[in-house]
Amino acid sequence: MKTSKPKILMINASPRSYGSSNQLLIVAAKGVVDGGGLPEFVHLYEKNIKPCIGCVSDGNKYCKFPCIISDDDFNNVASMLLEADGLIVSTPVYWYAPSGVLKNFIDRLTSMEHMIFHKGRSLLEGKVAGFIATGLDSGVMMAISYLAITLGIIQTWIKTGW
């Protein structure tokens, strides 16, 4: 019986396709291939990802996937994530944090994790994540910590139903 190869969404959160963030993402993709997986690339700066408008503040029924903001590219990129087994995110460091377009994307993931109130489970359940941050100072650790904590909290929330 042949099993399908795991698909990993490779998210470049840098505006520079020639920069360190994307170069390291390409190296990570080679590791995905070597491990028997299929990398699929998304360059967030080529997408229009609007900021979250906080629907969840109006009540659980308002925040769901597909996100109600439908005039941008988030729902398409998120659908790619739904089909993937995991993701690797690569970002430059801007003032000790990930790029703004990545922050917008992460905020909008609320629509997927909040499906626990609509379908009984988060759409992010079971996804694995890896992070790459590039920069020349201690901001790299701050950015990686932010990403790990944020997606870790989503996973904890999923497991506990908090």
N, C-alpha and C positions, 0 to 999 in steps of 0.2 A: 504494500500500500504506500503510495507516494504522498508525502505531506507537502503542503505548500510552504514556500519560503516566507519568513516573517518580513513584513514591509515596515520600514522605518522612515518616517517623515523627517527630512533634513531641513531645518528652518534656519535660513541665513537672515539675521536681523541687523545686518550692516548695509548702509547705502552703497558700499564699495564692493563690487564683485571681484576686484583684484586685491582686496585687503586681507589682512591676517585672519579675520573671522571666517571668511569664506574659504581661504586656503586651508585652514585647520578643519573646516567642515568637510572639505573634499577628502582630506586624509582620514577623517572619521568614517566617511562613506566607503572608503576602501576597506576599512576594518569591518564594516557591515557586510560587504560583499565577501570578504575572507571568512566571515562567520556564517555564511550561507544565507544572508538576508538580501533584501532588495531596497536600496535607498531611493527615495523620491524627494527631489529638491523643491523648495519654495523660497523665493526671495521676497521677504515681506515689504521691502521698499518698492517693489514693482506692483504691489497691491495697495488698494485703498482700504485701510482698516480704521474705521472711525472709533472714537473713544466710547466706552460704555456709558450709558445714561442712567444706570442704577435702577432698572425696573424692579429688582428684588426689594427695594425700599418701599414699594407700593403694595407688596404682598407676594407670597409664593407663587400664586397663579399667573403672575405677569412675567416672570422670568423663566423662559424655556427656550429650547432649541427646536427649530431654527430661531436664531435671535430675531427680535422684532425689527431691528435695524437691518433692512433688507436692500438698501441701495449702496452697499459696499461689497467688498470681497470676503468678509469674515466667514459667512456661511459656507462659501465654496472651499475655503482653506480648512475650516473646521470639518467639513465633510471628508476631506482628504485624511484628516486626523482620525475620524471615525473608522475609516477603512484600514488604517495603519495599526500595527501592534505596539508601536512606540514612537518616540520622537527624540531627536538630538537638536538642541538649540544652540546656535553660535551667535554671540553678540559682542560688539565693541562696548567698552565701558565709557559711559558719559556721566561724569560727576558721581562716581562710586555706585552706579546703577546700570541696568541694561538700557538699551536704546528705547526711545519713546514709543516707536512703532511696536516693539515687542511688548512693552507694558500695556499698550492698547489691546493687543492680541490676548495677553494673559487675562486682563480684566474681562474681556468678552467670553473667555472660557467658562465664566460663571453660568452662562446659559446652558452649557453642556453638563456641568456638575450638578446644576440645580434640577435636572430632570429626575432626581431622586424623588421629588415631590409630585411628579407627573407620571412616571413609569415605574417607580419603586427602586430605581438604580440610576447612578450617574453614568453618563455616556463616556466618561473618562476612566471608568472602572477597569482595572487590569492593564492599563497603559503603563509602559515604562518610559523613563525620561533620562537623558544625559545632557550635560551643559558644558559649553565652552565659552569662556570670556577672554577677550584680548585687551590688553592695555599695558601701560608702563609703570603702574603704581599699585598701591594697596587696594585700589578700587576694584581690582579683579576679584579679590576674595569677597568683597561686599556684594558685587553683582552675582557671583556664584551662590553665595549664601541666600540672597534674596530669591533667586530662582529655585533653589533646593527647598527653602522654607515654604515658599508659596505653593509649589506643586506638592510638597510633602503635606501641607495643611489640607489641600484638596483631597489627597489620598486618605488622610486621617479622618477627615469629615465624611468621606465616602464610607469608610469602614465602621465608623461609630454612629453615623446618621445624625451627627451633631448639627 
